[in-house]
Every structure is written in C-alpha cells, then in structure tokens.
C-alpha cells in the first residue's frame, strides 16, 4: 500500500490522495500556474486524457504529470472553457500515440483543480475524480490531435445498509487495511486515520483500490466493477495477499535484526526488494542504473570527503522509489560528481620560446604585456606547484585582452574556457544553487570545469568591472574566495556541497576600467594595463592580421583583393575613432565584401584597393581631423580625457555675455568636473590683474561653459587646467593655440596635480593631430610607458603651476582667429 505526497508545494491535499505514477514518463520542474474558471457542468463531448500505467478512482485527489504533445494541446484547447476532462487508462501503457481501440471503455470524470506548468514541455494537473463513466463513442479531433467522447455515468449498486453480511464485510475490509498500514513502517500514522475516517463503503473501496500496490490491469477490473459487494470481496483478497507478504517481511526483519550487521541488512533488503519487484513485474532497471553510477564514481577517483558523500547519496538512492522526484535529483547530482575531473590534469608545455612565438603570432606590439606573460610562464616552469598571481588585463575594448588569454592557454597546452561575468547579479551563478531548489545546478565555474574535462584549465573571467549586485547577492564578493590562491584549494560549490580544488586553474580577468571593481577583489589581482594602439600599430595589425582574416571569411585570395597602405590609413584616420581595432576590422570587412560582390557577379576578377575604392565602398568620411577645424578662438581649449574605451580629446568652450556673474555648465558634466570649473573661475578671478583682466567685469558678466557631445557623461578632475585656460583666454580675449592639448588637476594654490590614463590621453592627442601636450610635472615618471611613436611625434611639456601654462598656450591679444 502506498500514499504519495503532492507533486508541488502549491498543491494542497484536501481529500485522500491516490498514488500517481507519471502517466507519460516525463518529469519536469514545476512553475506557477492555475486552471481556468469553473464552468457550470461537464460538456457533452468530454476531452480525454489517456493515462499510462495508471488507473484513477472516483473520490480521490490525484496529481498527474503531462508531457505528450497531444495531451498538452488538449489542455491548452479545452481547459480555458471547461475544467472537466475524462481520465481513461491505456490497454498498452507503453503506447506513445494510442488510437481509440487502445483505450479502456471505463474511466472517471474528473475536474481540474490546479494547473502548474513545468517549463515549455510539461504540465502538472491536480484533478478531483468525481464519477465512473463509460465511453459511448470516441471522436478523434483530427485538427487538434486529441480525443473527445460521448459518455454515460455509471452508478454503483450496494446492499442495504442494514444487511449484516454487508456490514461485516465492510468492517473486515477496514480492519485489514488498518493492519496493513501498521505493518508498513514507511506509511505515516495519518494513513490509518484516513482509512478509519471514511464513512462511505463505496468511497472506502475506491480509496483502497487506488492505493494498493496492484498491477494496472487489476486496478482496471476494480474500476469497471459497479457492484460494490463484488468490489469489496476482490479488494479483501488483494488485502489478504499483501497482509501475508507484510507479515512475512516483519518476521524477516525481526529474525535478521540480531544476526546481520547494518551493511548486510541493507544488502539483504535490497535483494529482497528486487525479487519482489520482479515477481510483481515492476522492475524498472533502477538496479542497473545504481550499479552504473557506483562504477562511474569509483572510476572518477573522488577525494575522501567527496567519496563519503557520494556513498551516502548512493545508499539513499537505493531505497528511494524511481517514481519519486527525489530519485532524479540524486541521480543528476551523482552524475555531476562522476563527470567532474577530480584527478585529470593537462600537462603543461613550458617552452618559453614556443610561448614567445605564439604571442608574436597572435598579437602585434604589446611589448610590456608579453614580457609579463613570459615572466609568468617562466615562474610556472621553475615552480609548477607555486600559487601564481591572478592576472587582470585592463584596457579599452578591442585591444586583444580575451585573445591574450587564449594565447596563454595555447602556449601552456591547456584547455581554455571563458566566463562572461558582465551583468552578473546572482551570487548563485558563482557558488551554485542548493539542491533543495527545483532545477538547481552547479555554479558557472564548476560547469565550465566539467565541460573542459580537466582540473587545470585557463579560465577567463571577462568584464569583471561590469558585475552587478541585487537582492540575490553580490557575485563580486563570491569571487573573493575563487581568486584567492590560499583559499580556493577547497572551494565549496553549494550544489556539490563538497570541496573542489581550484588552485591549479590559471584565472585571468579582463576589465575596461578598474574603478568599478571592489577594492577587495582588486587586491587579489595583478593589474596589467593594455593601452590603445597607435595609428602605425593599427596599420601593422591590419596588414598582418585583419586583412588576411577578412579575405578568408569572404572567400577571396590575396591576388583577388590587394590592399594598399594608403587605403588602410584612410580607414584608420577617417572611418574609425577607437583605441582598439574592432571597428577597423569591421570597415575592412565592409570593403572586402564590396569587392567579393563584384567578383561573384563576374564584374571583375581582382581589385587593388586604394583610397578611391574605400570611398566608393564606405561613403564619405565619418570623422574629421580636429587639426582641420578652426579652434584658435578665445575660450576654446583642447582638453584630454580618459574613458573606459580609451582616450578622448575634449573641446572645452567658454562664452561670456552681460549678466550678473552666474556660471552655466552644460555637456552632461559630473559633479567633480563642475567643481573643477568653479575652482578654475576662482583662480582666474584671483589673478585678474596678472592676466590683464578688468576685475570689475566679473559681477556684470555671465559665463557659459560647454563640453560638446552632450549625450555622453563626463566627469573627473583632470580637465581643471583646460577649464582654467579656457576662462583665462575668454576674459583676456587671447585665443588658444589649436595644436595644443592639456590635462591636469588644479588646486586653489595654482598647483597642477597628477592624473591617470596618460598613455590613453597621449594616444588620443596623437590620433587627433595634436602635436603639443601639456602634462603635470608629477606625471613625468609615466613618460617611458608611452609608445615610441607618441614620444617621437608629440612635444610633451611638463608643467608644475598654472603660471607656466598660459605663456605656452595663449596667442597674443588680437591674433587672427
């Protein structure tokens, strides 16, 4: 005898519930859902739900798991209009698409109480069985793909309540059921109370028939029996047989309790259960599955703690019925344990010459970055068991951060896997989900290690500066343990619940800017900055990497499509404006496709791509060199800014007009930049006599400071020097040299303070045709890090105070604009 639990916590058990095996062999994760509003009564044509290996009796609440497409279409088509369906068992439970002749004539009329959707391919119905029915005519719905039937209600006949023989039979049946419940240790005490609390003999027979461990054919006979007395006698025979088996089992338990140890007892009971299932025809291959899992876990060579945990789960699996939802959860968990590479390590190839050739093959320039990577690999060669640092490649998009990680993996001969953590907000994505949740799974780290098939891959954590946080936790904090070499040797994923060694993994992170990264996480990583490329470097990259790749992708050969350097320079200067080379490759691909279309159409056999052909394919230039614009005007200054996508030149504009001394700031400026304007104005007013400015003009003048590209947010203190120069130029009516750009933070004492991102700012000035750059004197230490091209083509002037700035950048009063 069995009493099952509800399928979902959303299903409330308000009446006795029958055992409900899966009618269609599909189990999925439940999701919230509900049935349609209740109609007044069952329809004339009743939609049918065929059941496999299941017989449902009147007066019971039954959860049914539905997964066949025809049945799902019936639910979607009929339930919105009516809650009533017919439940009819199949003659052959294994038939996937039964025809009308494969269905029994007698079933039950049921009302759907609740509907719970399990993803896209499954539904759980909680149904209340009402009456026995006989199908008079089954009408296939060819368009819908399911059955409807005309039916009649079957009434049961029972002897008069005063019949003493009848009363004795009911009492004997009730007593036998209570004895069986007492002899079944796995049944709760509530089951006995449920049997004793059913007053109606007809309802009692249906309840016992639904819960007895009988074959579907025997249950169907009981369902078709409308004579309650004959039904009672048949049930009594089945109860007597099961009582006899239960008494023998109890005797065996009592006899063996003192003779067998715990392990022998489990083995004996398992063998006994297997034989009983075999005799009943209920064997489902679970023993073979159990042995297969046990063998796979042995082959995986789990650590001691993990092996003990797996053995405990195997013992639980051996006693849990295969129809139980917990069974599939444990099987999935054990399969995950068996598939993890607990002791599989890739052999490192620590040939530094080979590594250097791979880095040179895949990347142009980046000398300091390559040098640091080779040092990293050299240390791994001298101390393979050492705990190396966690590298973080910091730089604008498109400079090759991700491909550098792939090159490191190729040089070492390790598997490479990438985890994009940008936008991640759920801490469980790192630590995994607890197995108490439906649909739980390991975290992304364990999943990627499982896919890689080795315990020491190279894992790239992409975009760590874009990790979020909300009510589901803080993934950045979860990474603290992962990226700490002194802790990650015993990382515990919540799903696995056993330690897993991550210390042999090479973690590489990437970020566009370091500011959003939490300080604790930043402290665990060694930052390697990757600056943007100069125009000459972009030309080399285009010739050596981008053009060959686009030719291959577009089906052309180097003879059919020959690129001239002038064409590449034109694209670099007038069609792209970036620190990396992504847009450059995109534009090269556009021109190459233009040639490929002509070749495919037979218009030409080959082409030499020059500037004119680039203009034909891409249209007019998208960017204009700033040195071609007229900037020599009072109040207009070239400033330099550092953004997550590289350096930028800001054209700060100041305008004055009669007013009351107010300052208007526009251009989507942040609070820090607004404060820089206020500080610059104070400095100008404090030095008005030295600058030759009428001090009395300030109260009668309003000033408007604007930074173009107003849709882009701008902030930071490094524009202070440019703001001061713009205001000083405006009030002294002296234009600023258009070929000069400047950067630096100012203090109220007139000192110029150091800034960050000097390399990116210098490259932006070089890209925009600037030839003179003013930098804080305290940033002179950063000059050796600038690319050689920037040092050669730029005149870099260090300045300590604002008094050194104006003589360099201001033209004499009255100079032509």
Secondary structure, DSSP 4 states (H G I P E B T S, - for coil): ---PPPSSTT----S-B-----SSS-----B---PPPP-SS--SSEEEEEESS----TT-EEEEEE--HHHHHHHHHHTTT-SEEEEEEBSSTT-SS--GGGB-SEEEEEEEEEEEE-TTS-EEEEEEEEEEEEEEEEEEETTTTEEEEEEEEEPPB---TT-HHHHHHHHHHHHHHHHHHHH-TTS-HHHHHHHHT---HHHHHHHHHHHS---HHHHHHHHH--BHHHHHHHHHHHHHHHHHHHHHHHHHHHHHTTTS-HHHHHHHHHHHHHHHHHHHT---SHHHHHHHHHHHHHHHT--HHHHHHHHHHHHHHHHS-TTSHHHHHHHHHHHHHHHS-SS--PPP---HHHHHHHHHHH-SS-HHHHHHHHHHHHHHHH-TTS---EEEEE--TTSSHHHHHHHHHHHHT--EEEEE-TT---THHHH---TTSTT----HHHHHHHHHTSSS-EEEEE-GGG--EETTEEHHHHHHHHT-TTTGGGEE-TTT-SEE--TT-EEEEEES-STTS-HHHHHTEEEEE-PPPPHHHHHHHIIIIIHHHHHHHTT--TTTEEE-HHHHHHHHHHT---SSSHHHHHHHHHHHHHHHHHHHTTS-S-EEE-HHHHHHHH-S-S---GGGS---STTEEEEEEEETTEEEEEEEEEEEEESSS-EEEESSB-HHHHHHHHHHHHHHHHTTTTTT--GGGSTTEEEEEEES-TTS-B--STTHHHHHHHHHHHHHT-PBPTTEEE--EE-TTSBEE--S-HHHHHHHHHHTT--EEEEEGGGGGGGGGS-HHHHHH-EEEEESBTHHHHHHHBPPTT---
